[in-house]
């Protein structure tokens, strides 16, 4: 049974006794009831979030997130164009379960399909993602987070597709499309970078047309930067995707030109992950939902509406399109600190 906001508030008071809370509200703590969470308002006017995991896997995820946000030193935080949560305090309930209190990061979820192609928010999203990818790899390596080189990434993706194919639910035209892309080794020639690993419209927040915060850092690792862009190419209209990628290339010069097709590939492969999740949890509704989305993509591929997945020197062409009519990425004045 979910813990009530009042119980969470009492635990938060134990974790941070220096604060007096005047108000507490239920807060959505994650999908499928993975977390219990509450928004706390202190008498000083400050806001905090208290979170507790409801399963061993959720607890592992929360611990990973704490370890991740602790890697952000004050200097790194100062030079990020967005806010990252901080752990303010923690305690345990009578069963030994941890309750963790974080500062509240202000902002709203981003509905990528509704973002205007040429806007301050488009520029801000591209700059925020590029900033993450420019973080020093040593920062993540020293904290012991995973590293996935191109060969290991490719092997993992092939294995995942094989498991999805075994369900018999993936249309042959999609299997052929994805297998051809995964067999093209030239598509996977890239330099691994620091990535967030779980970027989407809920983990990246906006306020007044700017990215205000980035949450949910449990997937922090060194891997393919295209992974952090897949949610955009999978949900945005083509004009927004191209303009945002142009801003990304401006903010991170020298990025490999195949980030676009890899990000598109990953966004499509998310459908197989959703399908496999349905099977692993025995949830027929999820399975049917995934199958429906696979059929829609099949129709797009067969009609020629889906973009081809192949290596192409897109960086130059994308970065040059619409530059005159688009806001430019600001210079990173303290980039040397990264």
C-alpha positions as a printed NumPy array, in Angstrom:
array([[  0.   ,   0.   ,   0.   ],
       [  1.253,   3.465,  -0.908],
       [  2.55 ,   5.583,   1.937],
       [  0.456,   8.652,   2.674],
       [  1.9  ,  12.156,   2.176],
       [  1.647,  12.727,   5.933],
       [  3.846,   9.695,   6.652],
       [  6.339,  10.895,   4.051],
       [  6.306,  14.371,   5.6  ],
       [  7.044,  12.923,   9.052],
       [  9.993,  10.985,   7.635],
       [ 11.21 ,  14.09 ,   5.814],
       [ 11.13 ,  16.054,   9.075],
       [ 13.282,  13.345,  10.641],
       [ 15.689,  13.52 ,   7.705],
       [ 15.983,  17.33 ,   7.721],
       [ 14.979,  18.529,  11.202],
       [ 16.239,  22.034,  10.43 ],
       [ 13.184,  22.613,   8.215],
       [  9.595,  23.095,   9.344],
       [  7.033,  22.028,   6.763],
       [  3.792,  23.921,   6.409],
       [  2.235,  21.931,   3.575],
       [  2.525,  18.512,   1.958],
       [  1.031,  17.251,  -1.314],
       [  1.085,  13.935,  -3.112],
       [  3.55 ,  13.851,  -6.   ],
       [  3.679,  11.353,  -8.821],
       [  6.769,   9.349,  -7.894],
       [  7.14 ,   7.182, -10.984],
       [  5.386,   4.721, -13.247],
       [  3.683,   1.589, -11.921],
       [  3.917,   2.786,  -8.339],
       [  7.686,   2.332,  -8.234],
       [  8.058,   5.241,  -5.799],
       [  6.068,   7.081,  -3.176],
       [  6.738,  10.805,  -3.289],
       [  5.444,  14.034,  -1.808],
       [  6.033,  17.734,  -2.407],
       [  6.846,  19.611,   0.777],
       [  6.57 ,  23.345,   1.363],
       [  8.673,  24.695,   4.195],
       [  7.602,  27.667,   6.275],
       [ 10.504,  29.518,   4.675],
       [  8.8  ,  29.08 ,   1.29 ],
       [ 11.325,  26.555,  -0.005],
       [ 10.111,  23.391,  -1.697],
       [ 11.434,  19.86 ,  -1.297],
       [ 10.621,  16.382,  -2.539],
       [ 10.691,  13.247,  -0.388],
       [ 10.898,   9.912,  -2.188],
       [ 10.791,   6.271,  -1.123],
       [ 11.226,   3.192,  -3.312],
       [  8.531,   0.512,  -3.331],
       [ 10.644,  -2.359,  -4.652],
       [ 14.2  ,  -3.62 ,  -4.706],
       [ 14.65 ,  -2.545,  -8.332],
       [ 13.284,   0.924,  -7.612],
       [ 15.604,   1.143,  -4.619],
       [ 18.578,   0.273,  -6.816],
       [ 17.497,   2.939,  -9.31 ],
       [ 17.203,   5.555,  -6.573],
       [ 20.616,   4.683,  -5.146],
       [ 22.132,   4.98 ,  -8.639],
       [ 20.551,   8.404,  -9.051],
       [ 21.978,   9.59 ,  -5.752],
       [ 25.426,   8.341,  -6.72 ],
       [ 25.067,  10.145, -10.045],
       [ 24.048,  13.532,  -8.694],
       [ 26.852,  13.372,  -6.134],
       [ 29.352,  13.304,  -9.006],
       [ 28.338,  16.845,  -9.965],
       [ 30.813,  19.036,  -8.14 ],
       [ 29.956,  22.656,  -7.291],
       [ 32.102,  23.825, -10.207],
       [ 30.33 ,  21.503, -12.644],
       [ 26.913,  22.554, -11.342],
       [ 27.83 ,  26.217, -11.69 ],
       [ 28.496,  25.755, -15.392],
       [ 25.455,  23.673, -16.27 ],
       [ 22.67 ,  25.577, -18.087],
       [ 20.094,  23.744, -15.959],
       [ 19.583,  22.614, -12.379],
       [ 20.31 ,  19.131, -11.051],
       [ 18.704,  17.803,  -7.879],
       [ 20.667,  17.667,  -4.638],
       [ 20.184,  15.215,  -1.795],
       [ 19.366,  17.3  ,   1.283],
       [ 18.979,  14.491,   3.805],
       [ 17.753,  10.95 ,   4.387],
       [ 16.406,   8.666,   7.076],
       [ 14.828,   5.217,   7.467],
       [ 11.37 ,   4.074,   8.466],
       [ 10.656,   1.329,  11.008],
       [ 11.227,  -1.32 ,   8.306],
       [ 14.628,   0.046,   7.376],
       [ 13.442,   1.581,   4.088],
       [ 15.195,   4.804,   3.125],
       [ 13.338,   8.079,   2.727],
       [ 15.324,  10.666,   0.787],
       [ 14.747,  14.399,   0.659],
       [ 15.788,  16.434,  -2.383],
       [ 15.512,  20.075,  -3.295],
       [ 12.625,  20.714,  -5.688],
       [ 13.62 ,  21.534,  -9.262],
       [ 11.112,  23.919, -10.787],
       [  9.789,  23.332, -14.284],
       [  7.243,  21.547, -16.426],
       [  7.473,  18.385, -18.485],
       [  8.291,  18.924, -22.149],
       [  5.84 ,  17.692, -24.772],
       [  8.334,  17.446, -27.611],
       [  5.676,  17.239, -30.33 ],
       [  4.405,  20.669, -29.264],
       [  7.764,  22.456, -29.208],
       [  8.115,  25.017, -31.985],
       [ 10.849,  24.186, -34.482],
       [ 12.439,  27.631, -34.257],
       [ 12.257,  28.766, -30.647],
       [ 14.301,  29.539, -27.58 ],
       [ 13.232,  26.198, -26.11 ],
       [ 14.545,  24.28 , -29.133],
       [ 17.895,  26.01 , -28.728],
       [ 17.878,  25.405, -24.975],
       [ 17.143,  21.67 , -25.34 ],
       [ 19.956,  21.237, -27.874],
       [ 22.392,  23.189, -25.711],
       [ 21.458,  21.231, -22.578],
       [ 22.008,  17.86 , -24.272],
       [ 25.278,  18.988, -25.842],
       [ 26.465,  20.214, -22.428],
       [ 25.859,  16.779, -20.926],
       [ 27.828,  15.177, -23.752],
       [ 30.734,  17.573, -23.168],
       [ 31.101,  16.635, -19.506],
       [ 34.491,  15.054, -18.77 ],
       [ 34.388,  11.266, -19.018],
       [ 36.711,  11.116, -16.006],
       [ 33.848,  12.452, -13.908],
       [ 31.781,   9.364, -14.648],
       [ 34.658,   6.903, -14.768],
       [ 35.855,   7.862, -11.279],
       [ 32.349,   7.23 ,  -9.938],
       [ 32.322,   3.73 , -11.4  ],
       [ 29.424,   4.136, -13.81 ],
       [ 29.145,   1.809, -16.84 ],
       [ 31.082,   2.318, -20.063],
       [ 29.778,   0.911, -23.333],
       [ 32.022,   1.113, -26.39 ],
       [ 30.59 ,   0.907, -29.945],
       [ 31.305,  -2.819, -30.318],
       [ 29.601,  -3.68 , -27.026],
       [ 26.681,  -1.409, -27.845],
       [ 26.212,  -3.076, -31.222],
       [ 26.365,  -6.55 , -29.687],
       [ 23.769,  -5.604, -27.085],
       [ 21.417,  -4.112, -29.674],
       [ 21.63 ,  -7.214, -31.865],
       [ 20.903,  -9.465, -28.896],
       [ 17.905,  -7.355, -27.918],
       [ 16.511,  -7.453, -31.45 ],
       [ 16.943, -11.235, -31.545],
       [ 14.877, -11.582, -28.386],
       [ 12.171,  -9.349, -29.815],
       [ 12.149, -11.38 , -33.054],
       [ 11.58 , -14.565, -31.073],
       [  8.203, -13.239, -29.926],
       [  6.96 , -13.484, -33.514],
       [  5.326, -10.063, -33.143],
       [  7.849,  -7.95 , -35.048],
       [  6.88 ,  -7.533, -38.736],
       [  9.492,  -8.926, -41.182],
       [  9.889,  -5.562, -42.912],
       [ 11.02 ,  -3.998, -39.628],
       [ 13.348,  -6.876, -38.805],
       [ 15.001,  -6.45 , -42.19 ],
       [ 15.227,  -2.67 , -41.743],
       [ 16.855,  -2.914, -38.321],
       [ 19.106,  -5.853, -39.109],
       [ 20.484,  -4.014, -42.149],
       [ 21.241,  -0.955, -40.018],
       [ 22.907,  -3.006, -37.278],
       [ 25.026,  -4.856, -39.84 ],
       [ 26.438,  -1.567, -41.157],
       [ 29.461,  -1.156, -38.902],
       [ 30.24 ,   2.271, -40.369],
       [ 27.081,   3.583, -38.716],
       [ 28.592,   2.799, -35.316],
       [ 31.865,   4.651, -35.631],
       [ 31.574,   7.208, -32.875],
       [ 33.355,   8.454, -29.773],
       [ 31.502,   7.471, -26.583],
       [ 30.625,  10.405, -24.339],
       [ 28.977,  11.024, -21.01 ],
       [ 25.238,  10.553, -21.508],
       [ 22.215,  10.998, -19.299],
       [ 20.802,   7.679, -20.473],
       [ 17.123,   8.321, -19.67 ],
       [ 16.267,  11.613, -21.339],
       [ 12.647,  12.284, -22.218],
       [ 10.025,  14.95 , -21.716],
       [  9.627,  14.026, -18.041],
       [ 13.298,  14.048, -17.091],
       [ 13.99 ,  17.353, -18.876],
       [ 11.99 ,  20.297, -17.521],
       [ 11.267,  23.7  , -19.029],
       [ 10.358,  27.032, -17.506],
       [  9.737,  30.246, -19.431],
       [ 10.976,  28.76 , -22.682],
       [ 14.252,  27.428, -21.26 ],
       [ 15.401,  24.064, -19.928],
       [ 15.258,  24.617, -16.172],
       [ 16.284,  21.214, -14.878],
       [ 17.26 ,  17.663, -15.73 ],
       [ 16.119,  14.845, -13.441],
       [ 16.381,  11.049, -13.162],
       [ 20.125,  10.48 , -13.54 ],
       [ 20.18 ,   6.765, -12.678],
       [ 21.146,   5.938, -16.294],
       [ 24.303,   8.07 , -16.225],
       [ 27.102,   6.338, -18.145],
       [ 29.636,   6.624, -20.952],
       [ 28.012,   5.479, -24.178],
       [ 26.575,   6.622, -27.508],
       [ 25.436,  10.276, -27.428],
       [ 22.728,   9.375, -29.963],
       [ 20.83 ,   7.644, -27.15 ],
       [ 20.027,  10.998, -25.538],
       [ 18.592,  12.297, -28.82 ],
       [ 16.374,   9.332, -29.672],
       [ 13.338,  10.622, -27.727],
       [ 13.367,  13.762, -29.881],
       [ 13.624,  12.039, -33.247],
       [ 10.993,   9.564, -32.137],
       [  8.41 ,  12.148, -31.127],
       [  9.12 ,  15.452, -32.856],
       [  7.973,  16.662, -36.243],
       [ 10.733,  16.537, -38.915],
       [ 11.266,  20.313, -38.972],
       [ 11.859,  20.411, -35.218],
       [ 14.174,  17.399, -35.363],
       [ 16.347,  18.95 , -38.06 ],
       [ 16.493,  22.361, -36.426],
       [ 17.269,  20.93 , -33.015],
       [ 20.018,  18.77 , -34.469],
       [ 21.455,  21.85 , -36.188],
       [ 21.597,  23.623, -32.837],
       [ 23.166,  20.521, -31.278],
       [ 25.954,  20.431, -33.877],
       [ 26.605,  24.114, -33.246],
       [ 26.819,  23.576, -29.502],
       [ 29.006,  20.48 , -29.888],
       [ 31.237,  20.918, -32.961],
       [ 32.96 ,  17.794, -34.209],
       [ 30.096,  15.451, -33.385],
       [ 29.945,  12.47 , -35.725],
       [ 27.557,  12.861, -38.657],
       [ 25.776,   9.572, -37.983],
       [ 24.225,  10.606, -34.675],
       [ 20.98 ,  11.325, -36.543],
       [ 20.421,   7.86 , -38.098],
       [ 21.538,   6.095, -34.911],
       [ 19.166,   8.188, -32.808],
       [ 16.369,   7.387, -35.226],
       [ 17.257,   3.69 , -35.059],
       [ 17.23 ,   3.745, -31.254],
       [ 13.871,   5.516, -31.2  ],
       [ 12.393,   2.748, -33.348],
       [ 14.013,  -0.003, -31.297],
       [ 12.275,   1.421, -28.219],
       [  9.146,  -0.248, -29.602],
       [ 10.82 ,  -3.658, -29.258],
       [ 11.845,  -2.801, -25.697],
       [  8.243,  -1.953, -24.902],
       [  7.182,  -5.256, -26.455],
       [  9.747,  -7.202, -24.432],
       [  8.659,  -5.37 , -21.288],
       [  5.11 ,  -6.534, -21.937],
       [  6.25 , -10.131, -22.181],
       [  8.522,  -9.945, -19.139],
       [  5.716,  -8.562, -16.989],
       [  2.991, -10.687, -18.566],
       [  1.015,  -7.551, -19.416],
       [ -1.126,  -8.254, -22.478],
       [ -2.202,  -4.625, -22.726],
       [  1.407,  -3.493, -23.141],
       [  2.028,  -6.23 , -25.708],
       [ -0.967,  -5.141, -27.759],
       [  0.073,  -1.499, -27.505],
       [  3.577,  -2.328, -28.739],
       [  2.242,  -4.448, -31.596],
       [ -0.028,  -1.599, -32.659],
       [  2.869,   0.86 , -32.781],
       [  4.994,  -1.641, -34.705],
       [  2.241,  -1.936, -37.307],
       [  2.042,   1.845, -37.678],
       [  5.802,   2.029, -38.244],
       [  5.551,  -0.837, -40.736],
       [  3.048,   1.144, -42.77 ],
       [  5.347,   4.173, -42.747],
       [  8.298,   2.087, -43.931],
       [  6.313,   0.384, -46.675],
       [  4.853,   3.679, -47.893],
       [  8.261,   5.359, -47.972],
       [  7.337,   7.899, -45.275],
       [  9.917,   6.572, -42.819],
       [ 13.411,   7.987, -43.141],
       [ 16.087,   5.574, -44.291],
       [ 18.564,   4.252, -41.737],
       [ 21.983,   4.515, -43.306],
       [ 25.236,   6.4  , -42.731],
       [ 25.117,   9.843, -44.277],
       [ 27.119,  13.058, -43.846],
       [ 24.163,  14.838, -42.307],
       [ 26.072,  17.019, -39.874],
       [ 27.097,  19.636, -42.4  ],
       [ 23.759,  19.809, -44.182],
       [ 21.722,  19.895, -40.982],
       [ 23.93 ,  22.516, -39.352],
       [ 23.667,  24.799, -42.355],
       [ 19.887,  24.662, -42.756],
       [ 17.838,  27.596, -41.495],
       [ 20.759,  29.139, -39.576],
       [ 19.871,  32.6  , -40.772],
       [ 16.334,  32.338, -39.427],
       [ 17.097,  30.448, -36.219],
       [ 18.443,  31.586, -32.84 ],
       [ 22.089,  30.625, -32.541],
       [ 23.606,  28.615, -29.707],
       [ 25.322,  30.872, -27.191],
       [ 29.007,  30.503, -26.536],
       [ 29.872,  28.457, -23.468],
       [ 31.877,  30.974, -21.53 ],
       [ 33.193,  28.524, -18.934],
       [ 33.64 ,  25.52 , -21.203],
       [ 37.249,  25.085, -20.105],
       [ 35.981,  23.982, -16.677],
       [ 34.577,  20.858, -18.292]])
